[in-house]
Amino acid sequence: MTILNYARLGLRHKDEPTRDKALQKILDAGNKGAKITSRVLGMARNRSSGLEPTNLAKLNRRSARLLEREMSKYRISVELRCGAVPEVPATATRSSRCCLTLINARQAMPSAAVC
């Protein structure tokens, strides 16, 4: 909003000092937004890259429920056979993305491919 408001101010006022002030405020707000975005992305990268003990069976069951709900709309059944699996060092976020990838792949298929 800061950027938009100062852009409007600069457009409304024809005198150079007011425009320069508005442009400086826009630049300052843009730099502040870039710093915030950079920090958030940095935290997300650090959080998602660390391996942690992950129960793959539990993660797979949870993902399968999500996948089953989505796929049932297209008359596709999901069957999960998962025995006892020890916890393994993994990144739950990355592992969960597999499920989303399958959902996205189905949605990208033409409707003629549905059986």
N, C-alpha and C positions, 0 to 999 in steps of 0.2 A: 504494500500500500504506500509505503514511503516513496518508493521509486515512481509509482504512478502519480502520486500527488505532486511531487516536485517536477515531473515531466509536464503535467498540466499547468503548473505555475510558470514554468519556463515558456510554454507556448502562449500563455495569456499575456505575459508582460514582454514588451518589445525592447525595453532598455537593457543594455548589455550587463550592468552589474547584477540585476535580478536574474538574468539568464545564467550568468556565470555561477552565481550562488546556487541556483537550482541544479545546474550540471554537477557542481561539486558535491551537493547532497546526494544526487543520484549515484555518483561514483562511490561515495562513502558507503551508501546503503548496499550497493552491488558488492563491494569488497567485504562488507560484514556478512552478507549472505553467502559469499564464496567461502569464507572462513568457517562459518557454521556448517555448511554442507561438507567441507573437507573433514571437519572433526567427526561428524556423524558417519561419514563413509569410512573413516579410519577406525572408529569403534566397531563398526559392522564387520570390517575385514578382520580385525583382531579377534573378535568374538567367534566368527565363523571358521577361522583357520585352525583353532585349537582342537586337538583330539581329546575326547573324554570317554569314560566308560559308558557304553551304550548297549542297551538290551535290544538287539535287533529283532527278536521275536515280537516284543511288545511294539516296537516301532513299525514293524511290518503289519501287525494286526490293525493298528490305528490307521495306517496308510491304506490298507485294504478296505476298511470301512468307508473311507472317503472315496476311494476309487470305485467301490461297488455302487455307492449311491449315484455317482455320475454315470457310470457305464450302464446301469439298469435302464436309464432313459433311452438307451439305444439297443436294448435287448441283448446286451453283452453281459455274461455272468463272470464273476470273479471267484476263483477258488484258491484259497490259501492253505497250503500244507506246510506247517512249520513245527518242527520238533523242538526239543530243548536246545537252546543255543546259549553258550556262555557270553557274558558281556565282552565286547571287543572295543578297542580304541577306535572311535569313529566320530564323525561330526554329524549329529542328528539332523541339523539343518540341511546339509548336503544330501543325506540319505533320504530325507522327506521330499527333496526335489525330484527324485525318481518318480514318485507318485504323480506329482504335478506334470511331469514330462509326459507320462502316459495319458493323462487327461487332455493335455494340450494336443497330443498326437491324434487322439480320437476326434477332437473338435476340428482338427485340420483336414480330416478325411472327408471326401465328398459323401453326400447322403446315399448315393448309389452303392457305396461299399458296405452299408449296414445290412446284415443278414437277418 
